[in-house]
Amino acid sequence: MVERTPIVDILTQILLFLALLAALAPFGIVAIAATQDLRTVNQVPMPLIPGHDLAKNIVEAWARADLGRKIVNSILFAGGVAAGKVVIAGLSAFSLVFFRYRGRVLIFWLIFITLMLPLEVRIVPTYAVAANVLSPYQTLLDLAGISWLIEKVTSVRIALQWGLLNTYTGLILPLIATATGTFLYRQFFRTIPDELIEAAKMDGAGALRFLKDILVPLSKTNMAALGTIMFVWGWNQYLWPLLVTTDAAHGTAVMELKELIPGSFGIPDWNVAMAGTLVIMLPPLLVVVLMQRWFVRGLIATEK
């Protein structure tokens, strides 16, 4: 039992308040800078009193970075990644927990090990696959000699090509696998009582019906928590969209922040850059606020 004393409570509250200030200070500076004019934002030190040019700065940032279209692209990208991760993680954990086949423990640990391989580590092979999804099959055909045989017989050379660059599919599909989500689902599925599984079997429910009618309703909080985390993660991605999209039409909002950063010899209009940053921060913040109740339940609930 943890002893509760007034002094410890006061110190704890002070530490939490200081930590809150440290976390919110950068956001406060961004919000204040977004309201200033060009002269005020470049003062050293910058005044910490809000200005009156917020609307003007937002309009300028919106037009310069084409944020309307880019925010829509980011919503499609982050929403697609989040939905894909929720579905793929649920299906993989369902297979690992409720089906008995050889190697499933090994498969789980192989999936779990990928937590040590962030996107930056596997960015080159992932990009190569996105540039030509069929390249592994082309390699197999070449190694087996099938390509050579067909070319000798028909004088037709097989060259399989299917690129996903500059497409929403290329943005989303390579990122939908998640070891974190698989682990989260697996830990929850293992708490499902065996009696519930047996009752479903006695009622004649097959695997898909058991998943649809029982597991999915029970997993709503887990799905909400995972979806919220992955939406924010997808929204903040910069490197992958930068590599996959060479066409500005498929660019994301986070990528377009570079269009607002003043150049070395340009006008130092950091107020416009901060206004654009403020706009780009709002969608994931809104998602977290709206999903907060489900998000917390999915992370801390132990009894279903």
N, C-alpha and C positions, 0 to 999 in steps of 0.2 A: 504494500500500500504506500502511495506517495503522500508524504506529510504536507498538509496545506497550512501555510502561515501567511499572515498579512505581508510580511517583508518579501517573501518569495513571490507572492502574487504581484506585488507592485513592481519588482524587478523584472518579472516576466512580461508584464504589460509594457514597461518601458522599452525592453529589448524588441518586443513585437512592433511597437510604434516606430522605433528607429529603423527596423528592417523594412517596414512599410514605406517610410519616407525614402529610404535608399532605392526601393523598387519603383516608386512613383516619380522620383525626381526627374529622370530622363523624359518621361511622358509629359510632365509639367513644363519642362523647358521647351519641348517640341510644340506643345499647345500655345505657349506664350509667344514663341518666335513666329508662329503662323499668323499671329494677329498684328505683327509689327509692320512698319513700312521699311523701305530699303535702307534709309539712313539709320533708323533706330536699331535694326537687327544687327548692324555691323559695328555698333558701339562696343567698346571694351571698358568695363563689363556691360553686357546687355541688360537693360532694365527688366526687372521681373514683374513689371506692371503690364497687364494685357493692353494691347493697342486696339485700333478700330478698323483694321484692314483685313480682317479674316475673310470676309466674303470676296473681296477683290483678289486676294491671294489664291483662294480656292478656285475661282473662275480661271485665273491665269494658269494655275497648275493643271486644271482639268483640260484646258485647250491645248497646252503645250505637250503634254504627255498622252493625249487622247485617252484619258482615264475611263471614259464611259465604256468604250469597247474593251479596253484591257481589263477592267473589273469584271465584265461579263465573262471574258476568257478565264480569268482567275477563278471565278465561281464555278464554271464548268470543269476546270481542271481540278480544283481542290475537292469539289463535290464528287466528281467521278473517282478520284483516288480514294476518298473516304468510303464511298459506297462499295467500290471494288475490294478494298481491304476488309470491310465488314463481311462481305459475302464469302470471299476466298478464305479468310481466317475461320469463319464459322464452318464451312464445308470441310476444310482440312482437319480441324479439331474434332468434328463429328466423326470423320473417318477414323481418326487415331484412337478415339475413346470407345466408340460403340461397335466397331468391327474388329473381329479377331483374325488377324493374318500375320504371317511371319514378317519380321523386319519392321513392324510399326514403331517399336521403341527406337530402333536405329534411325528410322525416318524422322521421328520427332526430334532426336538429338541433332541430326543433320540440319533440320530447320532451325533449331535453337542456336546452333553455332553461327548461323548467318547474322545473328545480332552483332557479332564482332566484325562484320563486313559492311560498313556504311556505304552509302551510295557513292561517295567520292572514291572509294577503293575499287569498286567494280564499274566505274563510269565508262571506261574504254570498251570492255566487252559488251556492256549494255547498249552503248551507242552503236557498236558494230551490228548488233542484232536488230536494233531499230532501223538502221540504214538499209538492211536487207534481211527481213525475217526468214527468208528461205535459204540463206547462206549455209546453215548447218546441213540442210538436206542436199544442197549442191555439193558440199564437201563429201558427204557420204556416197553420193552417186559417182563422184570422181574417184574416190578411193576404191570403190567396188568395181570400177571399170565399166559401169553401165553407160556413162556418158560417152566414153570412147567407142563402145560397141555400137551404140545408136548412131553416132556420127559416121562410123565406118559403113553401116548398113544403109542408112537413109540420107547421109550427107547433111543431116540437121544436127546442129550443136545445141545441147540443152544448156540454157542459161537462166536459171530460176531467179526471179527478181521481184521483190515486193517491199518497197520502202515505206516507212512510217514517219519520215521527217516532215515537218510542217503540217501535221495532222493532230487532231485531238486524240486520236487513238494512240499515236506515238508518244504524246505527252503523258497519257494516263496509264496505258497498259503495262509498261515496264515497271511501274511503281506500285502495283496493287498487291503484290505479295508482301506479307508481313509476319515475321516471327513473333513479334510482340503480341499481335492480335491472336495468333494461333495459341500462344501460351495462355493468354487471358481466357479465351474460350475453353481451352482444355482444362484449366483449373476449375472453372465453373461446372463444366459438364461432368467432371468426376465427383461432384457433390450431389448429382441426381440420384435419388434412392433406387436401388435395384427393384423395389416393389413397384415403382412407377413404370419402369421398363417392362416388367412382367405383366402388369395390368394392360399396358398398351398392346402387347403381343396377344394377350387373351382376347382383346377386343378386335383383333384382326388388323391392327395398324401395321403397315409396312414401314420400311426405313424412312422413306420420304414423307409419309404422313406423320410419323412420329416426330420428325424434324419440324414439319410445318405447323402441326397443331399443338405440340407440347413444348419442344425446345425453343422455338422462336419466341412464343409469348413469354416464356420464363427468362429469356435472354435480352429482353428489351432494354433494361438498364445497362447491361454490358455493351450492347450494340450502340447505345447512345453515348456512353463514355468513350468507346473506341472511335466512333465516328467523329466526335468532337475533337479528340486529340489529333486524329489523322487529317481532319479538315484544316486545322490550324497548321499542322506540319506541311501539308500540301500547299497551302496558301503562301507560306514563307519560303518555298523552294525557289532557288535562283539559278543554281548551276545547271540542273537538268533542262529546264525550259530554255536557258540560254544556248545550250548545245543543240537541242532538237529543233528549235524554231529559228530559222533564218529569215522567215517571212514575217514582217511586222504585224500582219493580220492575225497571227496566232500568238503574239506576245502576251505576257502576263503583266499584271499591275506592278508586281515587285521588280520585274525586269525594267520597267519604264521609269523607275526612280532615277536611273542614271541620266535620263534626259533632263531631269530637273536640277541635277547637281551642277553648280557653276564651274565652268572651265578655268584653266589657269589664267587666261587673259580675258575672260568674260565678266559680265556684271555679277558681282557677288550677291545675288538675290536669294539668300538663304531663307528668307521669309516665304518665298514661293515653294522652295524645296520642302520646307517643314509643313506647309499647308498640304502639299501632295502626300507627304508621309502620314499626316493626320487622317486624310481621306482613306488611304490604303489600309490603315490600322483599324478602321471602323468595322468592316464586314466580319473579320474573325472575332473581334471583340463582341459584336452583336451576337454571333453564334454561341460564344461561351456564356454570355449573359442569359440567353434564351434557354440554353441546354444545361444551365448550372445545376438545377435540381436533379435531373436525370444523370448528369455527369458524376455528381457526388455519390448518388446511390449506386451507380455502377462500379465505383472504385472501392467503397467501404462496406457495401452490403454483404453479409456473410450468410444470411438466412433468406431463402426464397420461399 
